[in-house]
Amino acid sequence: MLFELAVIAAMATAQVDTTTVATGLRRPWSMAFLPGGDFLVSEKEGGLVRVSPEGTKHPVAGMPADIDNVVANRGDNSGLFDVVLHPDFTSNRRIYFTYAARGADGSTTRLATARLLDDRLVEFRSLFEATPRSAERVHYGGGLLIDDRRHLYLTVGERHFREGSNPPLPVSQDPADRRGKIYRFTLDGEPASGNPDFGANAVPGLYALGIRAAQGLAQEPGGGRIWMSEHGTHRGDEVNVLRPRANYGWPVHTSGRYRDAGYRPQALPGAIYTAPAWTWMDRTVAPAGLVVYSGSQFPEWRGDLILAGLSTGSLLRLDVEGDRILGEEPLLTGTRLRNVKQAPDGTLYLLTDEDDGRLLRLERRP
């Protein structure tokens, strides 16, 4: 009963509308806010595009030759993923981005960096590859975040469509396997000092494990908590607080149902599992990008999570108190949403997951 009351209390805040800033984007995945007001948008089935506030698009040249962005069907997760700016972008023009990198033996999640000069990438450098490559084209992860201490976080999915494709010790539970993990690096791509110790054979840079398909990362203003969204299977979508050395349980512990009904995974000896802050048992949300709101346009939302959902085409507000989520409020429905970002001036922008994708600005309805 207390939970039900909390959910009801979270309802009935501001009413919203959207204004279209740009159209014709090829399933946009993420965006970064450039000095001067332009947007740098990553297209899952395209490349990087600089978009003006008036909606004019300028493709960025120099994308890596091994990007696997020819998507066979809606269930194909391959493509270009997240993009973030270096904290000193104004002086060094450096960006970080993730994508599905192809090779003769399949594809893998790659973290790369380059400099953006005159709508062209130069000085490309690969920082991390989540090998081994796989012929499966799902669950790459690819979420990025640079925190207030200049650490670079990366999400990598477990890369299996069916749970039974795992070895006896699932890849996301194995510290020596690069898949199904969260990493924390320096801005040069080295393991960050102070990272947890997962043992002698652990992948360098490992920060947390037990991940299925996490994409969204967002930090509270002022160096607060980092929140993470994760896709479940047959429901079981989650929002988590990112903690060092946490094991989020997949596939040993999940609130969703396995695709392989008889699957029984082997547990990592001595594992302690971190419960989600929020999970959806009644429906599939497919949570993607999220942001901790701190703007002035919607003061009643400050400190809450605003989350984009792919499955039901929803924009949700999650009512946050400390490290707990008390309830949810639907803000928009009907269009698949890939991401939500807050601009430096506090404005919220959305990306729709469509062949003719749109960049939208969220407005308060009078």
N, C-alpha and C positions, 0 to 999 in steps of 0.2 A: 504493500500500500504506500509506503514512503517513497518508493521508486516511482510509482504512478503519479503521485502528487508532484514530485520533482519534474517529471516530464511535462505535466500540464503547466506548471509554473514557468517553464522555459518558453512557452508559446507567446504569440500575439505581440511581436515587436514590430519593427518598421516594415512597410510594404515597399516593394522594389520594382523597378523596370530596367530595361537595358537599352543602350544606344549602340548601334553598330559603328565601329571605328574602321574596320577593314574586312573585306570578303576575299574569296578566291584563294584561301590558304589550303594547303594539301594536308589535311588532318593535323593541325598544329598541336604541338605537344607541350611546349614551355615558352616562356618569354622572360626577357631581362630588359631593364629600363636604362637606356643610353643617356649620357649627358646631352642636354639640349632638347629632350622630350621625345626622341624616337624610341621605337620598340625593336628589340632584336628577338625574332620569333623563330623557333625551331619547328620544322614541319616533319612529322613522322614519316611521310611518304615523299619528302622533298629534300630541302636543305635548310640553310639559314637565310632569313629574309629580314632586311631592315624595313620597318614600316613607319611612315611618318604619322603624326597626329591626324592628318587629313586622310589617311588610308592609302597613300601611294606606297607601292612595294618596290624594293630594290634588292634583287637576289645577291647573295654573297658568294663570290667565286672562291676557288681553292679548297673545296671540301675534299676530305680524304677519298682516295680512289677505292678503298675497300668497304665503304659504307653499304650495307645491305638494306636498301630502302624500297625495293620492289616487292610489295606486299601481295601475297597470293590470294588472301581472303580475309574476312573480318576477324577471324581467329588468329591470324598471323600477327605476332607482336613485334616483328622486326622493324627497324627503321632508325631514325634520328630521335634522340630523347631530350634530355634536359640540357639547359645552357645557363651558366651563371657568369657574372663578371668578377674579375679580380678586384679586391678592395681598392687597389691603386689603379684601376682601369684608366682613369683620366690621364695618368702619366705614362703607363706602360701598355695600354690597349690590349691587355691579355684577357682571354676568356677560357672557360673550361666547358667541355661538353661531353656527352656520352652517346654512344650509338652501337648498333649491331654490326660488328666487324666480320666480314665473310672471309673464308679461306677454303682450301680444297677439302677440308674435313668438316665443314659446317660453319657455324657462326658463334660469336661470343660477345659479351658486353665489354666494351672498351671505354676507358676514361682517357680523354686527350685534352691537350691545351694548344693554343695558338694565339697569335696576335691578329687583331682585326684592324686592317689599314685600308682605307679607301674602298670599302665593301669587298675586301679580299682577305682570306686567311693566309698568313705567312708564319714561318717558323713553327710548323706543326710538330708536335711531340706526343707520342703515346706514353701515358703514365702508368696504366694498369690494364691488364687483360684477365678476364675471369675464365681462363682456360680450365679444363679442356673445351674445345669447340664441340658443338652438337648439331645434329641434323634437325633436332626439334627447334621450333621457331616461336617459343613461348617463354614468358616469365624472365625477361632480361633484367628487370629492375630499372636501373639507370637514373635514379633520383640523385640529385646533388644539393648540397647546402654548404655555405661557408659561414661558420659561426662568428660570434663577436671576438673570439680569440684567434681568428684566422686559421682555423682548422677546416679542412675540406672533407666532407662526409660523402660517401657513395653507397647506394643500395644496389645489391646484386641478387637477382632471383635464383631459384633453384634449377630452372631450365627443364623441368619435367612436366608434361601434360598429365600423365597418370602417375600416381604415387608408387605403383609397383615397378616403375622404371628405375627406382633407386637401388643401390646396393644394400646389403643387410643393415649397415649403419648409414642412414640417409645422408646425402651430401650436405644438407643444411645443418646437420648435427655434427659433422666431422670438421674439426678445426683445421685439418690439413687440406681440405677441399675449398676451392675459392668460391664455390656457388652457395647461394642461400645465406648471405652474410651482409653485415654493415661494416664499412671500413672508415677509418679516420686517418687522414694524411696531412702533411704539411702542404703548403701551396706549391712546393716543388715536387710533390708526389711521393715524398718519403713517409714512412710510418711516423706518426706524431708521437712525441715524447709523452709519457704518462698513459699510453694505451694499456689496457689490461693484458695480463699474461695468460695466454691460453695453452702454454706448453711449448716444448722445444720444436715440435713439428708444425706449429700453427702458421697460417699464412701471415706474412708481415703486414701490419696495418689493421689486423682484425680488431673490431670493437664490440660487436654483438653477433649472435648467430640464431639459428632456428627460424629463418625467413623463407617464406614461400614466394611472394611477388610484391614486395614493397616498392612504392614509387614516390609518394609525397613526403617531403621533409620540411619542417617549419620551426623556427625558433621564436620563443617569446621575446619581446623587446627587453633590452637591458641585460642580455646574457642569460635569460631564463631557460626553462625547459625546452627540449627539442621534442617535437611531436612527429609521429610517423604514421602514414596510412598503409594498409596492406590488403591486397586482394585475397579473399578466402576461396574455398572450393565448395560449391553447393551451399551457399550462404557462408557464414563464418567470417565475413569481412571484419576488419579490425582497425581501430586507432590505438596506438601505443605511445607511451612515453619512452623515449630512447634513453637507455641507461648503459653505462659501461659494463661489459662482461655479461649482459643479459642474454638469456636463452628464451626466445619467444615461442619455442615449443614445436614448430612445424618439423615433421609431420606427426611427431609423437603425441602432442597435445593440440587439439583444434576444436573449435566450437562448430565447425562445419562438418559435412559428410564427405568421405573419400569417394573418388570416382571408382576406385577398385574396392568393392565392398568388403572383401575378405582380407584386405591389407593389414598387416601387423608389423609395424616398424620396430627396429631394435633401438633401445634407448641408449644415450650416451651415459656411461657410468658416472654416477655422482651428480647428474644434472639437476639443477634447480630451475624451474620454469617461471617466467614472468607473465602474469596474467594481463590481458589487454585492458586498457582503460575504458574501451567501448567496443561492443560487437553487435551485429545485427542478426538476430535469430529468425526474424519474420520475413526477411526478403534479402535479395542481393542488391547491393548498392554499387559495387565495383568502385571503391573510393580511390581517387587519383590524387591530383594536386590539392594542397591545403595551405592555409595561411592563418597566423594568429593576428587577429584584427587589432589595430591600434590607431585607426584614423579618427577624424572628427565628424564625418558625415553621418555615422551611425553610432553615437556615443553609447547607446545601450548594448552594443556588441563588443565593446572594448574588452580584450582579454579572452574572447571566445574564439573558437576555431570556425573558419569558413571553409567548407570542403566541397570539391567538385566530384560528382558521381557519374560514371559512364553508363551503368546498366539502366537506370530509370530516368536518366537525363535530369539529375537533380543537383541543385545547389542547396546545401544544408548549413545551418548554424548549429554548432555543438556548444552547449552551455557549460563552460569550464569553471571549476572551483578548485584551485590548487592543482593537484595531479589527477583530479576526478572529473568525469563528464556526467552532468546531472540529467541531461535530456537533449533533445534535438528539435529543431524547427525547420520545416521545408521553406525555402525562399523562392526557388524556381523549380519547375518541372517541365519535362517534355522534350528536351534536346540534350543529347549526349555531351557532357562537359568534361574536358580533359584536365583543365587547370584553372586556378584562381590565384592571382598575385596582387599584392598591394604596392602601388607606386610610391615613390618618395613623398608625394604630397598627400598620401593617405587614400587616394582613389583606388577602388577595386576594379580589376580587369579580368575577363573570362576568356577562355578559348574553347570553341566547340569542336568536338571530334566528328568532322564531316568531310566528305570529299571536297565540298565547297565550304571550307572552314572559315569561321568568323572570329574576329577579335572584338569583344564587346566591353563596354563600360557600364558598370552597375550604377544606377541612379536611384535616389530616394523618390518614391511616388508622392506627389503633393497631397 
